[in-house]
């Protein structure tokens, strides 16, 4: 079950996800808001703790970034997952497994903080703030656990406070109660562990795990703590880390090796080596182990693995055409060249506006657009639309004036090179032309608005009690733009949940009118009454499709209005739907499209609904508590949007 109150801001989430991908080098990494922070390399998932959600925005942002630093720089590169898995199997046989697990997680986090400071010194201020906040937090937790008699939790909280304050055990007041109850060798073991952590003596997860095993072996036969810990403050999973961790001494760049396109290996021929000739240009291949020479590298991701390990340069022949240099006549090669494999036909992929795969978002790979034209309206539709038109007629003129004053008019170039009119400044042609055309005339400004509009209507099932009133706003939008001769498109969208399969998710786009027929077809008004509440809504995908169609228009100003009653909801689209929709909105705005949402409420609008719309559309959203007032809200909306130059 998903709670809107626990969701992170979509803009913040995208920022953290981009940061995590950059630090881990994993392009398909996922990010989620969880109770505890952790990294799972099997699932390619990095979790940010909810601990920071209740702090002010500045502390919240910095704190969540520190979670990404520790997991992205530390856990994904330096934590040994095999050691963690072995340690978790070992603690099943002792009396205090929860305390032992969190103890190692806390110590490993302290070790990773030192590694983050070594590889990314710019994280020092953020990690310092994190330590201060956690030290204060665990100081309160230690006192609270002590009052309730939870000695194991109090000991863990006190040890965490000491680590985050970077102090010794003796410098912490109030911890003597727990330390005094420990067996004889346990306290010196904890003190040595703390000192070694402060001095960065643990070079690997293995060394730290062995020390923790030795400590809890001493505590295994002792019942002084009264039981295991009940609270959970630190996460440690079997897949927390990497199978091939880097060593403590590693000081190079944290960069993943890219795999070749295939694993085939070319056969080697036993031939005599030729002496080295000419200059040697060292190259670098992603599938070799040498990475030290960074100058003049050639990145190679395709082709077979070759076993050419010699240093000499092979003898060139006339068949080499490395850069496509044209020869005067073709010549036969002296060597027998192998036959090239037949070229395989390439499958065309949908790339969208940015020319890259997954242009519609990774969550929409299965989405398939299904365009459905509007059906011819019947006589009853004309009658109902005429009644609707009478209600909005007084508002049409006001909206027309708003659009005309705020939108830029089409520019018509002045007429020049005339025989009469105003004298031009270009008089040079009079020197050689017998009848020079030296005059021009100003053209009157055009009355047409240089803009194109697209209206996306959410036809999800939750709109069943709002669609009738929403028709008023759509009709007002259509009649005003039609009177101004502004091309516009009206599309209702939903996802057909009954036809969703494992390989495809049909998304229906009910095209009421396109940009051409919107100015010529008199039946557009009755047709828009065909928009009714249907099933699911995949807003991010619909915005990308509408923006792609809108970008084909030649008008200077492009406006996309999205009528919706809340957050997106579709197949495999619940958790990440808000982020995907936000990414679609940002991409459209970068392309020059002004995107504004109209939230259709049902009475009083909740704070969570306001926060959701703000997360997706920012400040460019208008919330209408009563859909009956949508016609009165549309005029001020356009004026605010167009004058602010989004």
FIPA-338766 format. One record per residue (C-alpha): z, x, y; residue in three letters. Coordinates in nm, 3 decimals. Example, Ala and Ser with C-alpha at 12.3 -4.5 7.8 and 13.67 -1.06 7.14 Angstrom:
up, east, north, res
0.780, 1.230, -0.450, ALA
0.714, 1.367, -0.106, SER
***
This chain:
up, east, north, res
0.000, 0.000, 0.000, UNK
-0.092, 0.130, 0.345, UNK
0.127, 0.080, 0.651, UNK
-0.035, 0.104, 0.993, UNK
0.293, 0.227, 1.141, UNK
0.272, 0.543, 0.929, UNK
-0.087, 0.632, 1.016, UNK
-0.165, 0.935, 1.229, UNK
-0.387, 0.921, 1.533, UNK
-0.751, 0.946, 1.425, UNK
-0.829, 1.210, 1.691, UNK
-0.525, 1.414, 1.584, UNK
-0.618, 1.378, 1.220, UNK
-0.970, 1.507, 1.277, UNK
-0.830, 1.798, 1.477, UNK
-0.588, 1.891, 1.197, UNK
-0.858, 1.850, 0.933, UNK
-1.099, 2.079, 1.117, UNK
-0.821, 2.335, 1.157, UNK
-0.733, 2.313, 0.787, UNK
-1.095, 2.357, 0.681, UNK
-1.133, 2.660, 0.907, UNK
-0.819, 2.828, 0.773, UNK
-0.871, 2.754, 0.404, UNK
-1.250, 2.798, 0.402, UNK
-1.285, 2.480, 0.192, UNK
-1.548, 2.246, 0.335, UNK
-1.456, 1.943, 0.124, UNK
-1.082, 1.973, 0.187, UNK
-0.890, 1.649, 0.235, UNK
-0.591, 1.588, 0.462, UNK
-0.325, 1.320, 0.445, UNK
0.003, 1.229, 0.609, UNK
0.276, 1.253, 0.345, UNK
0.654, 1.257, 0.320, UNK
0.653, 1.634, 0.260, UNK
0.405, 1.905, 0.343, UNK
0.221, 2.067, 0.053, UNK
-0.113, 2.211, -0.062, UNK
-0.287, 2.119, -0.388, UNK
-0.580, 2.344, -0.471, UNK
-0.692, 2.134, -0.771, UNK
-0.734, 1.819, -0.567, UNK
-0.836, 2.018, -0.257, UNK
-0.575, 1.835, -0.055, UNK
-0.348, 1.948, 0.228, UNK
-0.062, 1.718, 0.327, UNK
0.110, 1.713, 0.666, UNK
0.471, 1.604, 0.678, UNK
0.580, 1.277, 0.842, UNK
0.881, 1.468, 0.972, UNK
0.697, 1.531, 1.299, UNK
0.575, 1.174, 1.354, UNK
0.885, 1.064, 1.542, UNK
0.895, 1.349, 1.794, UNK
0.725, 1.353, 2.136, UNK
0.350, 1.411, 2.133, UNK
0.365, 1.780, 2.227, UNK
0.620, 1.865, 1.957, UNK
0.443, 1.636, 1.710, UNK
0.110, 1.814, 1.756, UNK
0.261, 2.163, 1.735, UNK
0.474, 2.074, 1.435, UNK
0.184, 1.931, 1.238, UNK
-0.022, 2.236, 1.321, UNK
0.252, 2.459, 1.175, UNK
0.226, 2.263, 0.850, UNK
-0.146, 2.338, 0.848, UNK
-0.080, 2.705, 0.930, UNK
0.165, 2.751, 0.642, UNK
-0.052, 2.569, 0.389, UNK
-0.392, 2.681, 0.518, UNK
-0.310, 3.049, 0.581, UNK
-0.022, 3.092, 0.340, UNK
-0.031, 2.866, 0.035, UNK
-0.409, 2.853, -0.009, UNK
-0.442, 3.233, -0.003, UNK
-0.114, 3.400, -0.104, UNK
0.088, 3.159, -0.322, UNK
0.037, 3.214, -0.695, UNK
-0.004, 2.872, -0.859, UNK
0.038, 3.015, -1.211, UNK
0.379, 3.152, -1.117, UNK
0.475, 2.819, -0.963, UNK
0.369, 2.632, -1.278, UNK
0.569, 2.872, -1.498, UNK
0.875, 2.838, -1.274, UNK
0.856, 2.457, -1.283, UNK
0.847, 2.469, -1.662, UNK
1.148, 2.700, -1.663, UNK
1.370, 2.482, -1.445, UNK
1.345, 2.197, -1.697, UNK
1.594, 2.385, -1.914, UNK
1.866, 2.442, -1.649, UNK
2.138, 2.218, -1.501, UNK
2.011, 2.216, -1.141, UNK
1.632, 2.175, -1.156, UNK
1.589, 1.995, -0.822, UNK
1.799, 2.250, -0.636, UNK
1.615, 2.539, -0.804, UNK
1.276, 2.391, -0.721, UNK
1.353, 2.334, -0.354, UNK
1.523, 2.673, -0.330, UNK
1.204, 2.853, -0.434, UNK
0.993, 2.629, -0.208, UNK
1.215, 2.716, 0.089, UNK
1.206, 3.089, 0.015, UNK
0.830, 3.084, -0.037, UNK
0.784, 2.908, 0.298, UNK
0.986, 3.185, 0.466, UNK
0.762, 3.446, 0.299, UNK
0.449, 3.260, 0.410, UNK
0.574, 3.248, 0.770, UNK
0.572, 3.628, 0.776, UNK
0.221, 3.632, 0.633, UNK
0.102, 3.385, 0.897, UNK
0.241, 3.607, 1.171, UNK
0.064, 3.909, 1.023, UNK
-0.277, 3.748, 0.990, UNK
-0.257, 3.507, 1.286, UNK
-0.023, 3.647, 1.555, UNK
-0.118, 3.358, 1.781, UNK
0.091, 3.124, 1.566, UNK
0.416, 3.295, 1.669, UNK
0.517, 3.046, 1.939, UNK
0.439, 2.744, 1.719, UNK
0.630, 2.882, 1.421, UNK
0.921, 2.969, 1.648, UNK
0.936, 2.608, 1.767, UNK
0.919, 2.492, 1.405, UNK
1.213, 2.713, 1.309, UNK
1.421, 2.586, 1.600, UNK
1.354, 2.220, 1.517, UNK
1.422, 2.264, 1.146, UNK
1.740, 2.465, 1.211, UNK
1.875, 2.182, 1.424, UNK
1.767, 1.926, 1.166, UNK
1.931, 2.098, 0.870, UNK
2.249, 2.162, 1.066, UNK
2.291, 1.786, 1.094, UNK
2.196, 1.732, 0.732, UNK
2.450, 1.991, 0.614, UNK
2.732, 1.817, 0.797, UNK
2.625, 1.477, 0.671, UNK
2.602, 1.591, 0.306, UNK
2.941, 1.763, 0.331, UNK
3.105, 1.446, 0.457, UNK
2.963, 1.251, 0.162, UNK
3.070, 1.516, -0.088, UNK
2.714, 1.611, -0.187, UNK
2.779, 1.981, -0.232, UNK
2.439, 2.080, -0.375, UNK
2.253, 1.914, -0.086, UNK
2.494, 2.069, 0.162, UNK
2.439, 2.416, 0.011, UNK
2.059, 2.377, 0.030, UNK
2.074, 2.247, 0.389, UNK
2.305, 2.530, 0.491, UNK
2.082, 2.793, 0.333, UNK
1.779, 2.638, 0.509, UNK
1.964, 2.647, 0.841, UNK
2.047, 3.015, 0.791, UNK
1.684, 3.097, 0.712, UNK
1.541, 2.909, 1.009, UNK
1.801, 3.056, 1.247, UNK
1.730, 3.401, 1.098, UNK
2.100, 3.482, 1.064, UNK
2.341, 3.603, 0.798, UNK
2.562, 3.378, 0.589, UNK
2.878, 3.492, 0.769, UNK
2.736, 3.391, 1.106, UNK
2.709, 3.025, 1.006, UNK
3.022, 2.819, 1.060, UNK
3.103, 2.543, 0.818, UNK
2.922, 2.692, 0.519, UNK
3.227, 2.869, 0.377, UNK
3.329, 2.552, 0.195, UNK
3.024, 2.559, -0.024, UNK
3.008, 2.938, -0.059, UNK
3.373, 2.968, -0.160, UNK
3.315, 2.747, -0.461, UNK
3.034, 2.963, -0.597, UNK
3.100, 3.194, -0.894, UNK
3.171, 3.560, -0.826, UNK
2.818, 3.705, -0.847, UNK
2.638, 3.408, -0.690, UNK
2.730, 3.469, -0.326, UNK
2.625, 3.839, -0.327, UNK
2.300, 3.732, -0.495, UNK
2.234, 3.478, -0.218, UNK
2.317, 3.736, 0.051, UNK
2.081, 3.992, -0.101, UNK
1.810, 3.727, -0.129, UNK
1.853, 3.635, 0.237, UNK
1.844, 3.997, 0.351, UNK
1.531, 4.071, 0.151, UNK
1.361, 3.763, 0.297, UNK
1.445, 3.875, 0.650, UNK
1.310, 4.224, 0.579, UNK
0.993, 4.097, 0.407, UNK
1.073, 4.267, 0.080, UNK
0.907, 4.007, -0.141, UNK
0.542, 4.103, -0.180, UNK
0.441, 3.823, -0.417, UNK
0.542, 3.482, -0.543, UNK
0.625, 3.643, -0.877, UNK
0.898, 3.864, -0.726, UNK
1.049, 3.571, -0.542, UNK
1.045, 3.349, -0.849, UNK
1.218, 3.616, -1.059, UNK
1.495, 3.649, -0.800, UNK
1.544, 3.271, -0.791, UNK
1.558, 3.261, -1.171, UNK
1.829, 3.527, -1.170, UNK
2.031, 3.332, -0.914, UNK
2.020, 2.999, -1.097, UNK
2.092, 3.167, -1.426, UNK
2.427, 3.257, -1.271, UNK
2.478, 2.897, -1.157, UNK
2.370, 2.737, -1.482, UNK
2.712, 2.748, -1.650, UNK
2.905, 2.642, -1.337, UNK
2.992, 2.282, -1.248, UNK
3.135, 2.343, -0.902, UNK
2.857, 2.166, -0.711, UNK
2.920, 1.836, -0.886, UNK
2.557, 1.776, -0.977, UNK
2.202, 1.836, -0.864, UNK
2.054, 1.763, -0.521, UNK
1.968, 1.403, -0.439, UNK
1.761, 1.450, -0.125, UNK
1.421, 1.619, -0.128, UNK
1.328, 1.835, 0.169, UNK
1.070, 2.073, 0.022, UNK
0.775, 2.016, -0.209, UNK
0.669, 2.239, -0.495, UNK
0.391, 2.132, -0.734, UNK
0.213, 2.300, -1.023, UNK
-0.106, 2.333, -0.823, UNK
0.065, 2.451, -0.504, UNK
-0.127, 2.769, -0.433, UNK
-0.426, 2.945, -0.579, UNK
-0.512, 3.097, -0.915, UNK
-0.622, 3.423, -0.750, UNK
-0.372, 3.499, -0.471, UNK
-0.427, 3.784, -0.230, UNK
-0.184, 4.072, -0.227, UNK
0.075, 4.128, 0.043, UNK
-0.106, 4.442, 0.160, UNK
-0.435, 4.256, 0.220, UNK
-0.534, 4.284, 0.585, UNK
-0.898, 4.174, 0.578, UNK
-1.060, 3.851, 0.683, UNK
-0.958, 3.533, 0.500, UNK
-1.299, 3.422, 0.383, UNK
-1.414, 3.248, 0.068, UNK
-1.691, 3.393, -0.144, UNK
-1.988, 3.166, -0.181, UNK
-2.132, 3.118, -0.524, UNK
-2.498, 3.170, -0.602, UNK
-2.732, 2.881, -0.659, UNK
-2.735, 2.956, -1.033, UNK
-2.583, 3.207, -1.272, UNK
-2.898, 3.351, -1.430, UNK
-2.924, 3.728, -1.457, UNK
-3.244, 3.927, -1.440, UNK
-3.300, 4.166, -1.735, UNK
-3.280, 4.538, -1.666, UNK
-3.558, 4.776, -1.759, UNK
-3.480, 5.126, -1.868, UNK
-3.691, 5.333, -1.634, UNK
-3.646, 5.669, -1.480, UNK
-3.491, 5.680, -1.137, UNK
-3.703, 5.783, -0.842, UNK
-3.573, 6.020, -0.578, UNK
-3.444, 5.865, -0.259, UNK
-3.711, 5.842, 0.009, UNK
-3.689, 5.752, 0.375, UNK
-3.397, 5.585, 0.544, UNK
-3.150, 5.376, 0.349, UNK
-3.064, 5.029, 0.477, UNK
-2.747, 4.907, 0.301, UNK
-2.747, 4.538, 0.220, UNK
-2.471, 4.304, 0.116, UNK
-2.485, 4.029, -0.141, UNK
-2.231, 3.752, -0.170, UNK
-2.204, 3.802, -0.543, UNK
-2.116, 4.171, -0.532, UNK
-1.763, 4.296, -0.484, UNK
-1.829, 4.534, -0.193, UNK
-1.742, 4.368, 0.138, UNK
-1.640, 4.660, 0.355, UNK
-1.964, 4.739, 0.539, UNK
-2.006, 4.460, 0.795, UNK
-2.302, 4.608, 0.984, UNK
-2.651, 4.481, 0.903, UNK
-2.545, 4.250, 0.623, UNK
-2.796, 4.029, 0.455, UNK
-2.649, 3.709, 0.315, UNK
-2.818, 3.597, -0.005, UNK
-2.724, 3.268, -0.169, UNK
-3.033, 3.197, -0.379, UNK
-3.194, 3.386, -0.661, UNK
-3.084, 3.545, -0.983, UNK
-2.820, 3.811, -1.022, UNK
-2.995, 4.146, -1.027, UNK
-2.850, 4.458, -1.183, UNK
-3.007, 4.700, -0.937, UNK
-2.717, 4.936, -0.881, UNK
-2.905, 5.256, -0.800, UNK
-2.918, 5.394, -0.447, UNK
-3.286, 5.486, -0.431, UNK
-3.556, 5.281, -0.265, UNK
-3.831, 5.153, -0.492, UNK
-4.190, 5.246, -0.427, UNK
-4.379, 4.987, -0.226, UNK
-4.712, 4.846, -0.329, UNK
-4.992, 4.657, -0.162, UNK
-4.866, 4.327, -0.296, UNK
-4.556, 4.331, -0.075, UNK
-4.585, 4.090, 0.217, UNK
-4.223, 4.073, 0.331, UNK
-4.285, 3.940, 0.677, UNK
-4.617, 3.773, 0.617, UNK
-4.820, 4.052, 0.778, UNK
-5.187, 3.970, 0.749, UNK
-5.405, 4.224, 0.571, UNK
-5.769, 4.265, 0.647, UNK
-5.869, 4.198, 0.284, UNK
-5.675, 4.102, -0.022, UNK
-5.606, 4.375, -0.274, UNK
-5.499, 4.363, -0.636, UNK
-5.156, 4.499, -0.713, UNK
-5.132, 4.803, -0.937, UNK
-4.845, 4.652, -1.135, UNK
-4.843, 4.346, -1.350, UNK
-4.652, 4.090, -1.151, UNK
-4.462, 3.820, -1.342, UNK
-4.589, 3.468, -1.316, UNK
-4.404, 3.265, -1.057, UNK
-4.232, 2.950, -1.182, UNK
-4.392, 2.621, -1.092, UNK
-4.265, 2.482, -0.765, UNK
-4.039, 2.185, -0.819, UNK
-4.092, 1.886, -0.588, UNK
-3.814, 1.845, -0.336, UNK
-3.637, 1.515, -0.308, UNK
-3.628, 1.383, 0.044, UNK
-3.277, 1.319, 0.172, UNK
-3.167, 1.088, 0.450, UNK
-3.058, 1.316, 0.728, UNK
-3.013, 1.087, 1.027, UNK
-3.008, 1.206, 1.384, UNK
-2.842, 1.543, 1.332, UNK
-3.081, 1.662, 1.063, UNK
-2.808, 1.732, 0.809, UNK
-2.709, 1.579, 0.481, UNK
-2.431, 1.319, 0.485, UNK
-2.535, 1.220, 0.835, UNK
-2.368, 0.884, 0.782, UNK
-2.038, 1.042, 0.678, UNK
-1.904, 1.167, 0.346, UNK
-1.734, 0.832, 0.281, UNK
-2.066, 0.649, 0.317, UNK
-2.270, 0.838, 0.060, UNK
-2.295, 0.529, -0.156, UNK
-2.368, 0.295, 0.136, UNK
-2.715, 0.141, 0.128, UNK
-2.851, -0.051, 0.429, UNK
-2.995, -0.395, 0.359, UNK
-3.167, -0.545, 0.664, UNK
-3.183, -0.921, 0.659, UNK
-3.389, -1.100, 0.926, UNK
-3.264, -1.424, 1.075, UNK
-3.406, -1.745, 0.936, UNK
-3.593, -1.993, 1.158, UNK
-3.338, -2.229, 1.315, UNK
-3.344, -2.601, 1.248, UNK
-3.313, -2.886, 1.498, UNK
-2.936, -2.904, 1.460, UNK
-2.907, -2.536, 1.559, UNK
-3.100, -2.603, 1.882, UNK
-2.871, -2.894, 1.968, UNK
-2.553, -2.693, 1.907, UNK
-2.683, -2.399, 2.107, UNK
-2.778, -2.621, 2.403, UNK
-2.421, -2.750, 2.412, UNK
-2.289, -2.394, 2.396, UNK
-2.529, -2.287, 2.673, UNK
-2.397, -2.554, 2.907, UNK
-2.049, -2.410, 2.877, UNK
-2.148, -2.055, 2.966, UNK
-2.412, -2.136, 3.229, UNK
-2.177, -2.080, 3.530, UNK
-2.095, -1.727, 3.402, UNK
-2.450, -1.609, 3.342, UNK
-2.533, -1.550, 3.710, UNK
-2.210, -1.355, 3.765, UNK
-2.276, -1.130, 3.466, UNK
-2.635, -1.075, 3.577, UNK
-2.514, -0.951, 3.914, UNK
-2.264, -0.716, 3.748, UNK
-2.529, -0.558, 3.529, UNK
-2.783, -0.531, 3.810, UNK
-2.537, -0.355, 4.043, UNK
-2.393, -0.115, 3.786, UNK
-2.694, -0.019, 3.575, UNK
-2.955, 0.223, 3.702, UNK
-3.293, 0.076, 3.791, UNK
-3.617, 0.212, 3.652, UNK
-3.775, 0.483, 3.862, UNK
-4.137, 0.451, 3.962, UNK
-4.307, 0.764, 4.091, UNK
-4.462, 0.737, 4.444, UNK
-4.838, 0.714, 4.472, UNK
-4.993, 1.028, 4.618, UNK
-5.337, 1.189, 4.671, UNK
-5.459, 0.890, 4.875, UNK
-5.711, 0.870, 5.161, UNK
-5.467, 0.681, 5.384, UNK
-5.095, 0.636, 5.422, UNK
-4.821, 0.887, 5.507, UNK
-4.921, 1.248, 5.557, UNK
-4.808, 1.471, 5.272, UNK
-4.665, 1.821, 5.311, UNK
-4.922, 1.965, 5.069, UNK
-5.200, 2.050, 5.317, UNK
-5.340, 2.358, 5.145, UNK
-5.616, 2.165, 4.971, UNK
-5.768, 2.081, 5.313, UNK
-5.894, 2.440, 5.331, UNK
-6.143, 2.404, 5.043, UNK
-6.186, 2.033, 4.965, UNK
-6.455, 1.848, 5.168, UNK
-6.268, 1.518, 5.147, UNK
-5.905, 1.610, 5.084, UNK
-5.657, 1.345, 4.974, UNK
-5.356, 1.434, 5.187, UNK
-5.171, 1.102, 5.207, UNK
-4.919, 0.913, 4.993, UNK
-4.742, 0.577, 4.990, UNK
-4.388, 0.496, 4.888, UNK
-4.346, 0.248, 4.607, UNK
-4.094, -0.033, 4.630, UNK
-3.798, 0.011, 4.393, UNK
-3.828, -0.159, 4.058, UNK
-3.627, -0.469, 3.987, UNK
-3.602, -0.386, 3.616, UNK
-3.287, -0.228, 3.477, UNK
-3.340, 0.101, 3.292, UNK
-3.107, 0.027, 3.000, UNK
-3.098, -0.096, 2.641, UNK
-2.810, -0.280, 2.475, UNK
-2.706, -0.325, 2.115, UNK
-2.438, -0.569, 2.007, UNK
-2.271, -0.518, 1.669, UNK
-2.077, -0.817, 1.539, UNK
-1.814, -0.775, 1.270, UNK
-1.888, -1.043, 1.010, UNK
-1.596, -0.965, 0.781, UNK
-1.387, -1.234, 0.618, UNK
-1.109, -1.196, 0.874, UNK
-1.343, -1.335, 1.140, UNK
-1.357, -1.681, 0.983, UNK
-1.136, -1.840, 1.252, UNK
-1.289, -1.650, 1.544, UNK
-1.664, -1.658, 1.488, UNK
-1.721, -1.993, 1.659, UNK
-1.566, -1.873, 1.984, UNK
-1.730, -1.532, 1.952, UNK
-2.068, -1.708, 1.962, UNK
-1.995, -1.788, 2.327, UNK
-1.964, -1.422, 2.422, UNK
-2.274, -1.328, 2.225, UNK
-2.474, -1.606, 2.390, UNK
-2.355, -1.499, 2.735, UNK
-2.456, -1.142, 2.656, UNK
-2.800, -1.250, 2.536, UNK
-2.882, -1.491, 2.819, UNK
-2.775, -1.247, 3.092, UNK
-2.977, -0.956, 2.957, UNK
-3.277, -1.174, 2.887, UNK
-3.281, -1.295, 3.247, UNK
-3.277, -0.932, 3.365, UNK
-3.555, -0.836, 3.120, UNK
-3.326, -0.584, 2.951, UNK
-3.422, -0.518, 2.585, UNK
-3.132, -0.573, 2.349, UNK
-3.056, -0.609, 1.982, UNK
-2.802, -0.835, 1.811, UNK
-2.688, -0.740, 1.461, UNK
-2.414, -0.878, 1.241, UNK
-2.287, -0.645, 0.971, UNK
-2.077, -0.667, 0.655, UNK
-2.053, -0.510, 0.311, UNK
-2.147, -0.722, 0.013, UNK
-1.841, -0.669, -0.207, UNK
-1.992, -0.868, -0.495, UNK
-2.280, -0.619, -0.530, UNK
-2.077, -0.296, -0.499, UNK
-2.120, -0.061, -0.796, UNK
-2.018, 0.295, -0.874, UNK
-2.345, 0.426, -0.731, UNK
-2.415, 0.198, -0.435, UNK
-2.240, -0.015, -0.173, UNK
-2.490, -0.255, -0.013, UNK
-2.426, -0.303, 0.359, UNK
-2.602, -0.606, 0.504, UNK
-2.735, -0.593, 0.861, UNK
-2.822, -0.943, 0.976, UNK
-3.075, -0.878, 1.255, UNK
-3.065, -1.181, 1.484, UNK
-3.312, -1.019, 1.722, UNK
-3.463, -0.677, 1.779, UNK
-3.542, -0.506, 2.109, UNK
-3.893, -0.651, 2.136, UNK
-3.838, -1.013, 2.038, UNK
-3.519, -1.040, 2.243, UNK
-3.732, -1.093, 2.556, UNK
-4.004, -1.310, 2.404, UNK
-3.850, -1.520, 2.127, UNK
-3.700, -1.845, 2.260, UNK
-3.523, -1.909, 1.929, UNK
-3.285, -1.612, 1.955, UNK
-3.005, -1.831, 2.088, UNK
-3.003, -2.076, 1.798, UNK
-3.047, -1.789, 1.552, UNK
-2.724, -1.618, 1.657, UNK
-2.532, -1.922, 1.531, UNK
-2.623, -1.802, 1.180, UNK
-2.365, -1.524, 1.211, UNK
-2.066, -1.629, 1.004, UNK
-1.767, -1.466, 0.838, UNK
-1.874, -1.291, 0.516, UNK
-1.688, -1.015, 0.326, UNK
-1.589, -0.650, 0.399, UNK
-1.674, -0.433, 0.699, UNK
-1.769, -0.064, 0.704, UNK
-1.758, -0.002, 1.078, UNK
-1.836, 0.371, 1.080, UNK
-2.155, 0.328, 0.881, UNK
-2.268, 0.030, 1.091, UNK
-2.212, 0.222, 1.416, UNK
-2.421, 0.513, 1.287, UNK
-2.707, 0.283, 1.183, UNK
-2.703, 0.097, 1.516, UNK
-2.688, 0.423, 1.714, UNK
-2.980, 0.562, 1.516, UNK
-3.190, 0.258, 1.610, UNK
-3.071, 0.268, 1.970, UNK
-3.162, 0.636, 2.012, UNK
-3.527, 0.549, 1.949, UNK
-3.537, 0.351, 2.272, UNK
-3.691, 0.522, 2.582, UNK
-3.443, 0.372, 2.831, UNK
-3.214, 0.610, 3.015, UNK
-2.889, 0.420, 2.961, UNK
-2.792, 0.303, 2.614, UNK
-2.492, 0.078, 2.551, UNK
-2.340, -0.019, 2.216, UNK
-2.089, -0.306, 2.214, UNK
-1.887, -0.354, 1.896, UNK
-1.721, -0.693, 1.849, UNK
-1.445, -0.662, 1.591, UNK
-1.105, -0.810, 1.512, UNK
-0.940, -0.498, 1.375, UNK
-0.965, -0.194, 1.152, UNK
-1.240, -0.137, 0.893, UNK
-1.190, -0.234, 0.530, UNK
-1.439, -0.183, 0.246, UNK
-1.479, -0.027, -0.098, UNK
-1.324, 0.324, -0.104, UNK
-1.290, 0.297, 0.271, UNK
-0.929, 0.195, 0.330, UNK
-0.743, 0.520, 0.388, UNK
-1.012, 0.714, 0.572, UNK
-1.200, 0.425, 0.734, UNK
-1.036, 0.464, 1.073, UNK
-1.114, 0.836, 1.088, UNK
-1.472, 0.780, 0.976, UNK
-1.522, 0.509, 1.241, UNK
-1.374, 0.737, 1.506, UNK
-1.612, 1.016, 1.404, UNK
-1.904, 0.774, 1.430, UNK
-1.797, 0.669, 1.781, UNK
-1.762, 1.031, 1.897, UNK
-2.101, 1.127, 1.754, UNK
-2.270, 0.833, 1.928, UNK
-2.109, 0.923, 2.260, UNK
-2.222, 1.284, 2.227, UNK
-2.575, 1.151, 2.180, UNK
-2.557, 0.972, 2.515, UNK
-2.468, 0.623, 2.389, UNK
-2.185, 0.438, 2.562, UNK
-1.970, 0.278, 2.292, UNK
-1.715, 0.011, 2.378, UNK
-1.523, -0.220, 2.148, UNK
-1.409, -0.575, 2.207, UNK
-1.104, -0.655, 1.997, UNK
-1.088, -1.024, 1.906, UNK
-0.726, -1.119, 1.855, UNK
-0.568, -1.441, 1.740, UNK
-0.301, -1.518, 1.995, UNK
-0.061, -1.233, 2.075, UNK
-0.189, -0.882, 1.999, UNK
0.055, -0.659, 1.810, UNK
0.138, -0.306, 1.917, UNK
0.005, -0.170, 1.586, UNK
-0.330, -0.340, 1.652, UNK
-0.346, -0.189, 2.000, UNK
-0.266, 0.153, 1.855, UNK
-0.535, 0.117, 1.588, UNK
-0.806, 0.031, 1.841, UNK
-0.691, 0.311, 2.070, UNK
-0.711, 0.557, 1.779, UNK
-1.072, 0.458, 1.708, UNK
-1.225, 0.394, 2.050, UNK
-0.983, 0.566, 2.286, UNK
-0.941, 0.395, 2.621, UNK
-1.286, 0.235, 2.601, UNK
-1.174, -0.083, 2.430, UNK
-1.090, -0.428, 2.559, UNK
-0.839, -0.643, 2.373, UNK
-0.888, -1.020, 2.405, UNK
-0.577, -1.207, 2.287, UNK
-0.749, -1.545, 2.291, UNK
-1.111, -1.553, 2.182, UNK
-1.165, -1.860, 2.400, UNK
-1.139, -1.629, 2.705, UNK
-1.397, -1.380, 2.580, UNK
-1.660, -1.497, 2.829, UNK
-1.429, -1.425, 3.122, UNK
-1.349, -1.078, 2.982, UNK
-1.708, -0.965, 2.933, UNK
-1.799, -0.929, 3.304, UNK
-1.506, -0.702, 3.403, UNK
-1.562, -0.506, 3.081, UNK
-1.918, -0.410, 3.173, UNK
-1.823, -0.325, 3.531, UNK
-1.538, -0.100, 3.416, UNK
-1.747, 0.065, 3.146, UNK
-2.059, 0.134, 3.348, UNK
-1.892, 0.248, 3.668, UNK
-1.664, 0.492, 3.486, UNK
-1.966, 0.682, 3.340, UNK
-1.825, 0.718, 2.991, UNK
***
